[in-house]
Amino acid sequence: MLILLVGLATILLGGTVLAQPREPASQVHCESTGKGEDSIQLERLCLARIGGVATRLGADLRLKLENGTTKTFTDERQACEQQNPAKCLEYRLAAYYSIPKLFVIEQLAYESSRVMVVNGRSGSITRMDVHPHLAPSGKRLVMAAAIEAWDVEKEIAVYSVQKEKTELEWSYKAQDYEMWRFVAWDGDDRIKLEVELWTVGSNGKPRLAAQPAELRRTNAGWSLNKNVKP
């Protein structure tokens, strides 16, 4: 499902409609509808909605930066066709946030994937394990990972969105089995989460269970609570 928040403006003057320059949607996300779309189809939908700030030319994904330069990510298609796992890499636009000017790029490897957040002003790159979620103010990003197929650097991370770069503000690395899922931002200082972990059941035996959790920003910094009462 492609989620679009689009602002449209038209000025009427003396009975004449004046066409306004097209502005990118404030948030554009490419998400599968479950109808079998591949990453190329999903990216094509995104590119059609963001006003030309990103384009695809063959193997090249090109991002137009505010400083007038272009940042290019090139697929290693030949390595993928030859099933070379060490060099097979593809890049797909996954989301665009026009207010903080951030591109979210999927880096697809042979049997894994990562995410890169590219600053649309400077071109600086912040690498993440999974897709981030933008705070209502646009000043922070959060990611929460639930990946068993390969190791992740952090289960949870909060990033501060600066003008020229995105900086890590807080992170959490689980010591035991924990699968984390982002639920929602509640304002700018509370993040609703869900975690699946091993607990002791009513019969005294260990079991996997999912439970609500939260991350709150306090005067002392971010505080994680793994067991929030409904």
C-alpha positions in Angstrom: 0.0 0.0 0.0 1.4 3.3 -1.0 0.7 5.8 1.8 0.7 9.4 0.6 0.2 12.6 2.5 0.0 15.2 -0.3 -0.7 18.9 -0.1 -2.4 20.4 -3.1 -2.8 24.2 -3.7 -4.6 26.2 -6.4 -4.8 29.9 -6.7 -7.8 31.5 -8.4 -7.2 35.0 -9.8 -9.6 36.9 -12.0 -11.3 33.7 -13.0 -8.0 32.2 -14.2 -6.5 29.1 -12.7 -2.8 29.5 -12.2 -0.9 26.1 -12.1 1.4 25.9 -9.1 4.8 24.2 -9.2 4.5 20.6 -8.1 5.7 20.0 -4.5 6.8 16.6 -3.3 4.5 14.8 -0.8 5.6 15.4 2.8 5.9 11.6 3.3 6.0 8.9 0.6 6.2 5.3 1.5 6.4 2.3 -0.8 4.8 -0.7 0.8 3.6 -3.9 -0.8 -0.1 -4.5 -1.0 0.4 -8.2 -1.0 -0.4 -8.5 -4.7 3.1 -9.7 -5.7 4.6 -6.4 -6.6 8.4 -6.5 -6.8 10.8 -3.9 -5.5 11.2 -2.3 -8.9 7.4 -1.7 -9.3 7.2 -0.3 -5.8 10.1 2.1 -6.4 8.5 3.2 -9.7 5.4 4.3 -7.8 7.5 6.3 -5.3 9.5 8.0 -8.1 6.3 9.1 -9.8 5.1 10.9 -6.6 8.1 12.9 -5.4 8.5 15.5 -8.1 11.7 14.5 -9.7 14.1 14.7 -6.7 15.0 11.1 -7.4 15.1 9.2 -10.7 16.0 5.8 -12.0 18.1 5.3 -15.2 18.8 1.6 -15.7 21.0 0.4 -12.9 21.4 3.9 -11.4 19.3 5.4 -8.7 20.0 9.1 -8.7 19.2 11.5 -5.9 19.1 15.3 -6.5 20.6 17.0 -3.5 19.8 20.5 -2.3 23.4 21.6 -2.8 23.0 21.1 -6.5 24.9 17.8 -6.7 23.6 14.3 -7.5 24.2 11.2 -5.4 24.1 7.9 -7.4 23.7 4.3 -6.2 24.4 1.7 -8.9 23.0 -1.9 -8.8 25.6 -4.7 -9.3 23.2 -6.5 -11.6 25.8 -8.7 -13.3 27.0 -10.0 -10.0 23.4 -10.8 -9.0 22.7 -12.6 -12.4 25.9 -14.6 -11.8 24.7 -15.4 -8.3 27.8 -13.9 -6.7 26.7 -13.3 -3.1 29.7 -11.2 -2.2 29.1 -8.5 -4.8 25.4 -8.7 -5.5 23.8 -5.5 -4.4 20.7 -3.6 -5.5 19.4 -0.2 -4.3 15.7 0.7 -4.1 14.1 3.9 -3.0 11.7 2.9 -0.2 10.6 6.3 1.3 11.1 10.0 1.1 10.5 12.7 3.8 10.4 16.1 2.1 10.3 18.2 5.3 13.6 17.0 6.8 14.7 16.1 3.2 15.6 12.4 3.9 15.7 9.6 1.4 15.3 6.0 2.7 17.1 3.5 0.5 17.0 -0.3 0.7 20.3 -2.0 0.1 19.4 -5.5 -1.0 22.1 -8.1 -0.8 22.0 -11.8 -1.8 20.4 -13.1 1.4 20.1 -10.0 3.6 19.2 -6.4 3.4 20.1 -3.1 5.1 18.7 0.4 5.0 20.5 3.7 4.3 19.1 7.1 5.2 20.5 9.8 2.9 20.4 13.4 3.8 19.0 15.4 0.9 21.0 18.5 1.7 24.5 17.1 2.2 24.3 13.6 0.9 25.6 12.1 4.2 24.5 8.5 4.8 23.3 6.8 8.0 23.1 3.0 7.9 20.4 1.2 9.8 19.3 -2.4 10.1 15.6 -1.8 9.2 13.3 1.0 8.1 13.1 4.0 10.4 9.9 5.8 11.4 9.8 9.6 11.5 8.6 11.5 14.7 5.7 13.9 14.3 8.1 16.9 14.6 10.4 15.5 11.9 13.3 15.9 14.3 13.9 12.2 15.1 13.9 8.7 13.6 13.4 5.4 15.4 14.0 1.9 14.2 13.1 -1.4 15.9 14.4 -4.7 14.5 12.9 -8.2 14.5 15.3 -10.2 12.3 16.4 -13.8 12.9 18.0 -14.5 9.6 21.1 -12.5 10.2 22.8 -10.4 13.0 21.8 -6.8 13.6 23.9 -4.1 15.2 21.1 -2.7 17.3 17.6 -3.9 18.2 16.4 -0.3 18.8 17.9 3.0 17.8 16.8 6.6 18.0 18.4 9.1 15.7 18.5 12.9 15.8 17.8 14.6 12.4 20.2 17.5 12.0 20.3 19.8 9.0 23.4 18.2 7.4 23.3 14.7 8.9 21.5 12.2 11.0 23.2 11.2 14.3 22.7 8.3 16.7 21.1 9.6 19.9 20.3 6.4 21.8 20.5 2.6 21.1 19.8 -0.7 22.7 21.4 -4.1 22.0 19.6 -7.1 23.4 21.6 -9.7 25.3 19.0 -12.4 24.9 16.4 -13.4 22.3 14.2 -10.3 21.7 12.2 -9.4 18.6 11.2 -5.7 18.6 8.4 -4.1 16.5 7.6 -0.4 16.1 4.0 0.4 16.9 3.6 4.2 16.8 5.0 7.6 17.9 3.0 9.1 20.7 4.1 12.7 20.5 7.8 13.3 20.2 8.8 11.9 23.6 7.1 8.5 23.7 7.5 5.6 21.3 5.1 2.6 21.5 6.7 -0.7 20.9 6.1 -4.5 21.0 8.6 -7.1 22.0 8.6 -10.9 21.7 10.8 -12.6 24.3 11.0 -15.7 26.5 9.0 -15.5 29.7 7.8 -18.0 32.3 4.3 -19.3 31.6 1.6 -20.1 34.2 2.8 -23.7 34.2 6.3 -22.6 35.2 7.7 -23.4 31.8 9.4 -20.9 29.5 7.4 -19.7 26.5 7.7 -17.0 23.8 5.3 -14.2 24.3 4.7 -10.8 22.8 4.0 -7.8 25.1 3.7 -4.0 24.9 6.7 -1.9 25.6 7.7 1.7 25.3 10.5 4.1 25.0 10.3 7.5 26.8 12.4 10.6 26.6 13.1 12.0 30.1 15.4 14.7 31.5 18.0 11.9 31.9 17.6 10.7 28.4 15.7 7.8 26.8 14.3 5.1 29.1 13.1 1.7 27.8 10.3 -0.2 29.5 9.9 -3.8 28.3 6.6 -4.5 30.1 3.9 -1.8 29.8 0.6 -2.6 31.4 -2.3 -2.3 29.0 
